[in-house]
Amino acid sequence: MEKYILSLDQGTTSSRAIVFDHEGNICSVAQHEFPQIFPQPGWVEHDPHQIWGSQASVIAEAISQIGINGKDIAAIGITNQRETTIVWDADTCEPIYNAIVWQDRRTSEYCDSLREAGYADMIREKTGLIIDAYFSATKIKWILDHVPGARDRANAGKLRFGTVDCWLIACLTRFKVHATDVTNAARTMLFNINTLEWDKDLLRLFDIPESMLPEVKPSSGIMGYTTTTLFAHELPVAGVAGDQQAALFGQMCVKPGAVKNTYGTGCFLLMNSGDKPIVSKNRLLSTIAWKIGDKVTYALEGSIFVGGSVVQWLRDGLCCINSSSQVEDLAASVPGTDGVYFVPALTGLGAPYWDQYARGLICGISRGTTAAHIARAALEGIAFQVYDIVKAMELDSGLGITELKVDGGASRNNLLMQFQSDILSTDVQRPRVTETTALGAAYLAGLAVGYWKDIDEINAQWQIERTFRPEADPQFVASKLSGWKDAVERCLSK
């Protein structure tokens, strides 16, 4: 009987489970949303039990849809929202605080103090990252400083830290395994991407005991075996990567210079930079793309904090659409934005600006402006942010990007994809299977257990569903870009 790979895709707003076959086809998929918690402005949290509960429920649903059980699954792959921070008790396995989500800005002032104290260059050289509340280190420190008794328990070796992948591995193995992979470790601002070790200088700086931290393993390799009652058989958890690195691998961007963008809650543009990290001069991040065997592949990354979530804001905040799927029809009901620009800095601006105090801006409004103009400007705002990162990436790498591979929910929006191609003057390629984040985790897991022989076998499966080619007049593009630049300057805090 044919076996399958089960991929767990734990995202910012929902948990999914997808079953793939040997040809990389989706055989079943289940998805459950879970609540977002906003205790204060700029704070974003999740309940770790709800993360695991939603993930466990979709696992059961996905495998029951096609009538399989544990003996039909060759391996489990995990991909996850990155940087989100969970701390739990080593004895009881109970979280001591809610998960602090990657979007959370509560440590912004502390990050300012680190920069003012002159730590930016040291942190960047070791981690490839820019000091920002986005990453895990300052979130861990906040929990230790603000949860009563937490620091004493941490110093006594009684607490464990993990990103979401680590939490899921712990839950799947009934807390027998405390491990993460190199891609998630690289997003904590505690991991040295050159030595591939937790960095003792950074641990001292943030006052975080090393005993809290998980063992760091390759992205493709057996992390442990399930002991949960979800499966009657022990299954290997064999592939783990943060969502954006998993998407890079799922898009088969396996050669240096290959680029993908994921249009999710945020947008994340990654370029394969080969076997050495590129030191960015344009405020991009250097990070680890994956580790397979002993070989480490690095990536250059630009992060956009608000991508598809601006459509959620149009739905829930502005109430101009009833569902996110309606935004394309609303935006297409007008031929343009009529001079309206929407900078979706709802939680600050990421690369290449890194202004955590920037706030969203809609400008160019006139008496004739309608919800349709604002919806179209919101979609264009996503594409403009991607343009800014592509240009920074070209400067850092010295390479001209000739094609952009795309995935994520908003990549299905044809209006957005065409505009993206127009302003980049570059082909935009959408794959047949757009669930490339989950697919990348499946590929990494399958490679580890011999389900697929090698990367060449996987690469032969990748297929384009549609290519968007530039159609807009260059003068129109230049005018739009000029207006965007002016709008961004208006919303920056500096």
C-alpha positions in Angstrom: 0.0 0.0 0.0 1.2 3.5 -0.9 2.5 5.5 2.1 2.1 9.2 2.6 3.8 12.2 4.3 1.8 14.1 6.9 2.7 17.8 7.0 1.7 20.0 9.9 1.5 23.7 9.0 1.0 25.7 12.2 0.4 29.3 11.3 -0.4 32.6 13.0 -4.1 32.4 12.7 -4.8 28.7 12.0 -3.4 25.2 12.2 -3.5 22.9 9.2 -2.6 19.3 8.4 -2.0 18.2 4.8 -1.4 14.7 3.5 0.9 14.4 0.5 1.5 11.5 -1.8 4.8 10.5 -3.5 4.1 12.8 -6.4 3.7 15.8 -4.1 -0.1 15.9 -4.7 -2.4 17.0 -1.9 -4.6 14.1 -0.8 -6.4 15.7 2.1 -6.3 18.9 4.0 -7.9 20.1 7.3 -7.7 23.6 8.8 -9.0 25.1 12.0 -8.6 28.7 13.1 -7.8 29.5 16.7 -8.2 32.7 18.8 -5.9 35.7 18.7 -5.4 37.4 22.0 -4.7 41.2 22.2 -4.2 42.2 25.9 -3.0 45.7 25.1 -2.3 47.7 21.9 0.7 46.2 20.2 0.5 43.0 22.2 -0.3 39.7 20.4 -0.6 36.4 22.2 -1.8 32.8 21.7 -2.9 30.1 24.1 -0.3 27.3 23.6 -3.0 24.7 24.5 -5.2 26.1 21.7 -2.3 25.8 19.3 -1.8 22.1 20.1 -5.5 21.4 20.4 -6.2 22.9 16.9 -3.3 21.1 15.5 -4.3 17.7 17.0 -7.8 18.1 15.7 -6.7 18.7 12.1 -4.3 15.8 12.2 -7.2 13.5 13.0 -9.5 15.1 10.4 -6.9 15.0 7.6 -6.1 11.4 8.0 -9.7 10.3 8.4 -10.7 12.1 5.2 -8.9 9.5 3.1 -9.3 6.6 5.5 -5.7 6.1 6.5 -4.0 5.6 9.8 -0.5 5.7 11.3 0.8 2.7 9.5 0.2 4.5 6.2 2.3 7.5 7.1 6.0 7.4 6.3 6.9 10.5 8.3 5.7 13.8 9.8 7.0 17.2 8.7 6.4 20.4 10.7 6.5 24.0 9.6 5.5 26.8 11.8 5.0 30.5 12.5 8.5 31.6 13.5 9.8 33.7 16.5 6.6 33.1 18.5 7.8 32.2 22.0 6.5 29.7 24.5 8.0 29.0 27.9 6.8 26.0 29.9 7.5 24.2 33.2 10.0 21.3 32.8 8.1 19.1 35.3 4.4 19.8 34.7 4.8 20.7 31.0 2.4 23.6 31.6 3.1 26.9 29.8 3.8 29.7 32.4 2.5 32.4 30.1 0.7 32.7 26.8 2.7 32.4 23.6 4.1 35.8 22.7 3.5 36.0 18.9 6.1 37.3 16.4 3.9 40.3 15.7 4.1 41.4 19.3 5.7 44.8 19.9 5.9 45.0 23.8 9.7 44.8 23.8 10.2 47.7 21.4 11.6 50.1 24.0 14.0 47.5 25.2 15.2 46.9 21.7 15.8 50.7 21.4 18.0 50.5 24.5 20.1 47.7 23.0 20.7 49.7 19.9 21.6 52.8 21.9 24.0 50.7 24.0 25.9 49.7 20.8 24.9 46.0 20.5 23.5 46.2 16.9 26.7 45.2 15.1 27.6 42.4 17.5 24.1 40.9 17.2 24.1 41.2 13.5 27.5 39.6 13.0 26.5 36.6 15.2 22.9 36.1 14.2 22.4 37.9 10.8 19.5 39.7 12.4 18.6 43.3 13.1 17.6 44.2 16.7 13.8 44.1 16.8 11.0 43.0 19.0 10.1 40.6 16.2 12.6 38.0 17.4 12.4 35.5 20.3 15.2 36.7 22.6 13.5 39.8 24.0 10.2 37.9 24.4 11.9 35.2 26.5 13.5 37.9 28.6 10.1 39.7 29.1 8.5 36.5 30.3 11.4 35.8 32.8 11.2 39.4 34.0 7.4 39.7 34.4 6.0 36.3 35.3 6.4 35.9 39.1 9.1 33.4 40.1 10.0 32.7 36.5 13.6 33.8 36.6 14.3 31.8 39.7 12.8 28.7 38.1 14.7 29.3 34.9 18.0 29.7 36.9 17.2 26.4 38.7 16.8 24.6 35.3 13.0 24.2 35.7 11.8 26.0 32.6 11.9 25.2 28.9 11.7 27.6 25.9 10.6 26.7 22.5 9.4 28.2 19.3 6.1 26.7 18.0 7.9 23.8 16.2 9.5 22.8 19.5 6.2 23.0 21.3 4.5 20.7 18.7 7.4 18.2 18.9 7.1 18.2 22.7 3.4 17.6 22.5 3.7 14.9 19.8 6.3 13.1 21.9 4.6 13.7 25.3 7.5 16.0 26.2 10.2 13.4 25.8 11.9 15.5 23.1 13.0 19.1 23.5 14.4 20.0 20.1 14.2 22.5 17.3 15.9 22.8 13.9 18.5 25.3 12.7 16.0 27.5 10.8 13.9 28.2 13.9 17.0 28.5 16.2 18.3 31.1 13.7 15.3 33.3 14.4 15.7 33.6 18.2 18.5 36.2 18.1 20.4 33.8 20.4 21.8 31.4 17.8 25.2 32.0 16.1 24.6 31.2 12.4 28.3 31.0 11.8 29.2 28.5 14.5 25.7 26.8 14.6 25.6 27.0 18.4 23.6 28.9 21.0 25.8 32.0 21.6 27.0 32.4 25.2 27.6 36.2 24.7 24.0 36.6 23.7 22.7 34.4 26.5 24.5 36.7 29.0 23.3 39.8 27.3 19.6 38.7 27.6 20.1 36.9 30.9 18.7 33.6 29.6 20.0 30.3 31.1 21.1 27.9 28.4 19.3 25.1 30.2 16.0 26.5 28.9 17.0 26.0 25.2 16.3 23.1 23.0 18.8 20.8 21.2 19.3 22.1 17.6 19.1 19.5 14.9 19.1 19.5 11.0 16.0 20.5 9.1 15.9 17.1 7.5 16.5 14.3 10.0 14.6 12.4 12.7 13.7 14.6 15.7 11.9 11.9 17.6 9.0 9.6 17.5 5.3 10.2 18.3 3.9 8.8 21.5 0.5 10.6 21.3 -2.7 8.7 21.2 -3.4 10.3 17.8 -1.6 7.4 16.2 -1.5 3.7 17.0 2.0 3.5 15.7 5.2 5.5 16.5 5.8 7.8 13.6 9.1 9.7 13.0 9.0 13.5 13.1 11.6 13.9 10.4 11.4 17.3 8.8 11.2 20.7 10.5 11.6 24.2 9.1 10.2 27.7 9.9 7.4 28.5 7.5 9.4 30.8 5.2 12.4 28.4 4.9 10.0 25.5 4.3 8.3 27.5 1.5 11.7 28.3 -0.1 12.4 24.5 -0.2 8.9 23.7 -1.3 9.4 26.1 -4.2 12.6 24.2 -5.0 14.7 27.3 -4.8 17.7 25.1 -4.2 20.2 27.1 -6.3 21.9 30.3 -5.2 20.0 33.4 -6.5 16.6 31.7 -6.6 13.9 33.8 -4.9 10.4 33.2 -3.6 7.8 35.3 -1.8 5.1 34.0 0.5 1.9 36.1 0.7 0.6 35.1 4.1 -0.3 37.1 7.2 2.9 38.9 6.5 5.0 38.7 3.4 8.4 37.0 3.4 10.8 37.2 0.5 13.8 34.8 0.6 16.7 34.3 -1.7 18.9 31.2 -1.6 22.4 32.7 -0.9 24.4 29.4 -1.0 26.8 28.0 1.5 27.8 31.3 3.1 25.6 34.0 4.6 25.5 37.4 2.8 26.1 40.4 5.1 23.3 42.8 4.0 24.1 46.4 3.5 20.4 47.2 2.9 18.9 46.2 6.2 17.9 42.7 5.1 18.4 39.6 7.3 20.9 36.8 6.8 19.4 33.6 8.0 19.7 29.8 7.6 17.6 28.3 4.8 18.0 24.7 5.9 20.4 22.0 6.9 20.4 18.7 5.2 23.0 16.2 6.5 26.1 18.2 7.2 25.4 20.9 4.5 24.0 24.2 5.6 22.3 26.5 3.1 21.8 30.2 3.9 19.3 32.8 2.7 18.8 36.5 2.5 15.4 37.6 3.8 13.1 40.6 3.8 10.2 40.5 6.1 6.9 42.4 5.7 4.9 42.5 8.9 1.5 43.2 7.3 0.7 41.4 4.1 -2.5 39.4 3.7 -3.6 40.6 7.2 -4.4 44.0 5.6 -7.3 42.2 3.9 -8.4 40.9 7.2 -8.4 44.5 8.5 -10.5 45.6 5.5 -13.0 42.8 6.5 -12.9 43.2 10.3 -11.8 46.8 10.9 -13.2 48.8 7.9 -16.0 46.3 7.3 -16.0 46.9 3.5 -16.0 43.2 2.7 -17.7 40.2 4.3 -15.0 37.7 3.5 -11.3 38.0 2.5 -12.1 36.3 -0.9 -14.2 39.3 -1.9 -11.3 41.7 -2.0 -10.3 41.0 -5.5 -13.7 41.6 -7.0 -14.1 44.8 -5.0 -10.6 46.1 -6.1 -11.2 45.1 -9.7 -14.5 47.1 -9.8 -12.4 50.3 -10.3 -9.7 50.7 -13.0 -7.1 52.1 -10.5 -6.8 53.7 -7.0 -7.5 57.2 -8.3 -4.4 58.5 -6.5 -5.0 56.6 -3.2 -2.0 55.0 -1.5 -2.3 52.6 1.5 0.9 51.9 3.5 -0.2 49.0 5.6 2.2 49.7 8.6 -0.4 48.4 11.0 2.2 46.9 13.3 5.2 48.9 12.1 7.3 48.5 8.9 9.8 45.7 8.4 12.5 45.4 5.8 14.1 47.5 4.5 12.8 50.3 6.8 12.7 48.5 10.2 10.6 51.3 11.8 8.7 49.6 14.6 6.9 52.9 15.4 5.6 53.5 11.9 1.8 53.3 11.6 -0.6 52.7 8.7 -1.4 55.5 6.3 -4.0 56.0 3.7 -3.4 59.1 1.6 -4.7 60.7 -1.6 -8.3 60.5 -0.5 -10.7 62.7 -2.3 -14.5 63.2 -2.3 -14.8 60.5 -5.0 -12.8 57.9 -3.0 -14.7 54.7 -2.4 -14.1 51.4 -0.6 -13.1 49.9 -3.9 -10.2 52.4 -4.3 -9.0 51.7 -0.7 -9.2 47.9 -1.3 -7.2 48.2 -4.5 -4.7 50.5 -2.8 -4.4 47.9 0.0 -3.5 45.2 -2.5 -1.0 47.5 -4.2 0.5 48.3 -0.8 1.4 44.7 -0.4 3.1 44.6 -3.8 5.0 47.9 -3.3 6.5 46.5 -0.1 7.7 43.4 -2.0 9.2 45.7 -4.6 11.2 47.5 -1.9 12.7 44.3 -0.7 13.5 42.9 -4.2 15.5 46.0 -5.0 17.4 45.8 -1.7 18.1 42.1 -2.4 19.4 42.9 -5.8 21.8 45.4 -4.3 23.0 43.0 -1.6 23.5 40.0 -3.9 24.7 41.7 -7.0 22.1 39.6 -8.9 19.2 40.8 -11.0 16.1 38.9 -10.2 14.6 37.5 -13.4 11.6 35.6 -11.9 9.8 35.6 -8.6 8.1 32.4 -7.4 5.1 33.0 -5.3 2.9 31.1 -2.8 0.6 31.7 0.2 -3.1 32.6 0.3 -2.9 36.0 -1.5 -0.9 34.5 -4.4 -4.2 33.3 -5.7 -5.3 36.9 -6.2 -4.7 37.4 -9.9 -5.1 41.2 -9.7 -2.3 41.4 -7.0 0.0 39.0 -8.9 -0.3 41.0 -12.2 0.4 44.3 -10.4 3.4 42.6 -8.7 4.7 41.6 -12.1 4.1 45.1 -13.5 6.0 47.1 -10.9 8.9 44.6 -10.7 9.1 44.3 -14.5 9.7 40.6 -13.8 7.9 37.3 -14.4 5.9 36.1 -11.4 5.5 32.3 -11.3 2.7 30.6 -9.3 3.1 26.9 -8.9 0.5 24.2 -9.4 0.7 23.3 -5.7 0.5 26.7 -3.9 0.7 25.0 -0.4 4.5 25.1 -0.7 5.1 25.8 3.0 3.5 22.5 4.0 5.0 20.8 0.9 8.6 22.0 1.9 8.2 20.4 5.3 6.9 17.2 3.7 9.9 17.1 1.3 12.3 17.6 4.2 10.7 14.8 6.2 10.5 12.5 3.2 14.2 13.0 2.4 15.1 12.0 5.9 13.4 8.6 5.7 14.2 7.8 2.1 10.6 8.4 0.9 12.2 10.5 -1.8 15.7 9.6 -3.0 17.2 13.1 -3.4 16.4 16.7 -4.3 16.7 16.0 -8.0 13.7 13.6 -7.8 11.7 16.2 -5.9 12.7 19.0 -8.3 11.3 17.0 -11.2 7.8 17.3 -9.6 7.7 21.1 -9.5 5.2 22.6 -12.0 4.1 26.1 -12.9 0.3 26.8 -12.8 0.5 30.3 -14.2 3.1 32.9 -15.1 2.3 36.6 -14.8 4.3 38.8 -17.2 4.8 42.6 -17.1 2.1 44.5 -19.1 2.1 48.0 -17.6 3.5 51.1 -19.3 7.0 52.0 -17.8 5.9 55.6 -17.2 2.8 54.5 -15.3 5.0 52.2 -13.2 7.5 55.0 -12.5 4.7 57.3 -11.4 3.2 54.7 -9.1 6.6 54.0 -7.5 7.2 57.7 -6.9 3.8 58.1 -5.2 4.5 55.0 -3.0 7.9 56.4 -1.9 6.2 59.7 -0.9 3.5 57.8 1.1 6.1 55.7 3.0 8.1 58.8 3.9 4.9 60.3 5.4 4.2 57.3 7.7 7.8 56.8 9.0 8.3 57.8 12.6 11.7 59.3 12.0 
